[in-house]
Amino acid sequence: MIKRLFTKNRILFLLGGISFLLFSSCNGKKAVDDAEDKNVRRDTVVIVPEKIPEPRLVINYFVDSLATTEELDSLYTRFSEEEQRFIFALNRIEKVRVGVGTKLIIPDTLITDVIKYSPFPENLSLLDSIPKSVIISQRVQAFGLYENGNLIKWGPVSSGKLSTPTPNGLHYGNYKAKRKISTVNSDWILPYYFNFMNFEGVGVHQYLLPGFPASHACVRLDMEDAKYIYDWAEQWKLDKAGNIVVRNGTPFMVFGEYNYDDEAPWFSLFTDPDSNLLTEAEMDTIKDYVRRYMKDERNFIQEEEDIEEVLVVR
């Protein structure tokens, strides 16, 4: 960044010139020196060095097949409970599903800033005009939470299985419930449910993460993540009759395709640590969602009088 220091207004400049003429005869050298100093200050360019962004942390990964009981026991002795939980999250699997023969991708570096392991960029300028955004990548089975384009949290998901896929698209947070009973099977209890497709009954909620897409169209989350989104995301605003959506909730942007015929995408981190990052096509999809978001007036209603005005227009 370059800033130029300007002189004072023209009147002061002229007064300074008159002073120079009056006193040059008795103190000529000093007057000339002062004038030169002013000229130097007037033409000075102050260069402020730009802040250099921190270099991206390079993390390499290795694959552990846990082929024996000894190797499984070693996993639990080598890593703390917190480190184990994070490793399981990287593999989109919960501890109860890990046993002899479970294949895991493990980073060679474990730090407390889990954002550094995210498949999503820490800053996504496409989203900087949206207060809160939830993005869900089905390809890499992960979610990201953004506030004005800044990533504040990410984590694993299990989206719809092949026969009951999660619909891609720009959706919005509708209603939520701390405990919901599944309409598919009454034995399934869905903690911290947050609906984003009202008529289809699709939302995010806590449920077991098996390490692959396994749900009936909903998006499964770890318990901690489900609680966080439940508290963080915004619900819709309905009219007084409860029939019309007058203000949308937080956008839920679902995109990407999971390859059910190939190995889970996080295992490709072993050969290419960047393989799970957003692709150009996925960025274009998000860009399209943002365009649609900006065109919907229900995303910009703030006050009650604005809501009434919208209802009158409709």
Sequence and secondary structure as in RCSB ss.txt:
>XXXX:A:sequence
MIKRLFTKNRILFLLGGISFLLFSSCNGKKAVDDAEDKNVRRDTVVIVPEKIPEPRLVINYFVDSLATTEELDSL
YTRFSEEEQRFIFALNRIEKVRVGVGTKLIIPDTLITDVIKYSPFPENLSLLDSIPKSVIISQRVQAFGLYENGN
LIKWGPVSSGKLSTPTPNGLHYGNYKAKRKISTVNSDWILPYYFNFMNFEGVGVHQYLLPGFPASHACVRLDMED
AKYIYDWAEQWKLDKAGNIVVRNGTPFMVFGEYNYDDEAPWFSLFTDPDSNLLTEAEMDTIKDYVRRYMKDERNF
IQEEEDIEEVLVVR
>XXXX:A:secstr
 EEE     HHHHHHHHHHHHHHTTTSHHHHHHHHHHHHHHHH EEE             EEEE   SHHHHHHH
HHHS HHHHHHHHHHTTB GGG  TT  EEEES   S GGGG SS SB GGGTTSSEEEEEETTTTEEEEEETTE
EEEEEEEE B TTS    EEEE   EEEEEE SS TT EEEEEEEEETTTTEEEEE   BSS  BSSSEEE HHH
HHHHHHHS   EE TTS SEEE   EEEEE    TTS  GGGGGGT TTTTS  HHHHHHHHHHHHHHHH GGGS
  SHHHHHHHHHH 
